[in-house]
């Protein structure tokens, strides 16, 4: 076996298909985001505006967050010192979990190193807690949910995206007395569409199924206190397990589940992804708690964020650009070809100082490759003007299709 040749073959395939991912070295500037510095491969630097970040509200530079992190760092040092069950549980971790439990109006919360690990660890552990469990999963669920379900080695059924009728058909095929769980998302990050949460919960109650919702792209940004779409729609209390992240709207790092005290205790006690992983540093926990606490009482940022998203979508629609608009804060512009998508991304960066990464297969289906923009309250009118103008010019330069605006 020529291992090197096989590696070269695999990488060449990505290059040939236009799917090879290039990392751009970005240095964020505190207090200046979304403005950043691009450190180019030749050693030179260039100012850029970040349009694809998941720090949706700019909380990664909020004074309350930074102050809390500095304070914890000065008091405790850098790392946590171990896994949660050895020496990695601190007052900062407990305070963060209390904030998250309160946010989602649940008895308990459990913090992981990332939302990916939270999904993977929890969903792979549930079949251990409920022998014979069947998990019904939306076909567009995040890779972390899919991985967790696979690792759980339980019976699984995939329902068509947001298709409640299909979900009902699958539920009707199952033994009503057997354990079952429905796993879905509130906001699907690639198209920006919402899951039919209420309808799914109705089915779960009818068929006595547990529910697991991923609110990663919604926490901090929807609901009266930022608990997500389920809070906005008055549905949180009906959901068994809520997954969220601290690395997007909250601007820090980490993931979590919020659930009943018994469920949290069981996951804590059985999930290898929790038991054997060093906990997040106290400074990270402190910053995340400060961010969650602040956004519970600052609806203005959420409102401004939604306004920015609406403005950008309206302006791109006016140009005939093929965007997907499901009413969320995510703005996908469909290009439909991996090579063209990468070319547009490169031209925006090189010629306009606009940083947006191409989204290609397997993140999205082939033929739906796109640029995914994430406007935020810290993107001002000038930044938006430059983006819209650049996209208009490049769409013409690359002879890409536009919507028919004459009808």
Secondary structure, DSSP 8 states (H G I E B T S, - for coil): --HHHHHHHHHHHHHHTT-------EEE-TTTTTEEEEE-TTS-EEEEEE-S-S-TT-GGG-HHHHHHHHHHHHHH-S---SBTTTT---HHHHHHHHHHHHHHT-SEEEEES-HHHHHHHHHHHHHHHSTT-EEEEETT--HHHHHHHHHHT-EEEEE-TT-HHHHHHHHHTS-TTS-EEEEEESEETTTTEE--HHHHHHHHHHTT-EEEEE-TTTTTTSSTTS--HHHHTT-GGG-SEEEEESSSTT-S--EEEEE-HHHHHHHHHH-HHHHTSB---HHHHHHHHHHHHHHTT-HHHHHHHHHHHHHHHHHHHHTT--EE-SSSS-EEEE---HHHHHHHHHHHHHHH-EE--EE-TTTS-TT--EEEE---TT--HHHHHHHHHHHHHHHHHTT--------
